[in-house]
Amino acid sequence: MKNAPDTELGERVSPAGDLSAGLHHEDIAMQFEAIKPDRLYIKVANQLSQLIAEGKIKPGQKFPAERDLAERLGVSRPTIREAMIALELQGVIEIRTGSGIYVTKKKPRLEVKDKGIGPFEILETRMLLETEACALAAERITDQQIAQLWEAYREMEEEEKQENASETADWKFHNIIASACQNSAIYAVVDWLWELRNQSELHTSFSARIRDEGIHPILEDHRAIIEALEKRDPEAARAAMQKHLENATEAAATHFGNAG
């Protein structure tokens, strides 16, 4: 068996693929960083940003409809919305409610960075989880938890009257329902989803913008959920939660005007 050829410095060449040969653990930590896969909306946003930079979409020009963009790029409409939110936060585009989405800058300065999970992906996940959780809660909820839901509902009424309304009572409302499932795994996942909302710059920035536009949690939906839970009716509770989250998605989508 032949020895590996020596280098000019008299050191052996490391076997192919052995990146760590000759390095101490401290050296490896200094030279390598964890590789994070880009979220899909970031890839879409950067592709659109590149088209703007190349002049293929010009300042003042209106973007194609959301549905058309989704079909051309082979992604979902929520992904297109979240890409647009990211570009809007960078000042690259302007979303004109009732009109559409327009380019504002010829040459975007920076590529779009990861700003966390977007609001529409979180809403989709909540739709999958919280509808079934609400049905289960209808079978297990206590009278005390029903009373807590009404208390949270009244807090939401008060928050809606404030100019800078938060989502604290809404968060409380949904956590009570998760707790009523009497399943610690369900509670942990629902609570984590709400934490995720607060940790995501994309979500918090978008939420602040739509609140400024007068879009708030729909009180009637929350009342319908409580009434279904009071009746201990799983089917009605599931339907009420589904309608609530569908309405929340549609309300958030109105920010994009006639972009669809």
Secondary structure, DSSP 8 states (H G I E B T S, - for coil): -----B-TTS-B---TT-TTTT--HHHHHHH--------HHHHHHHHHHHHHHTTSS-TT-B---HHHHHHHHT--HHHHHHHHHHHHHTTSEEEETTTEEEE--SS-SS------S-HHHHHHHHHHHHHHHHHHHHHH--HHHHHHHHHHHHHHHHHHHSTT--SHHHHHHHHHHHHHTT-HHHHHHHHHHHHHHHH-HHHHHHHHHHHHTT----HHHHHHHHHHHHTT-HHHHHHHHHHHHHHHHHHHHGGGTT--
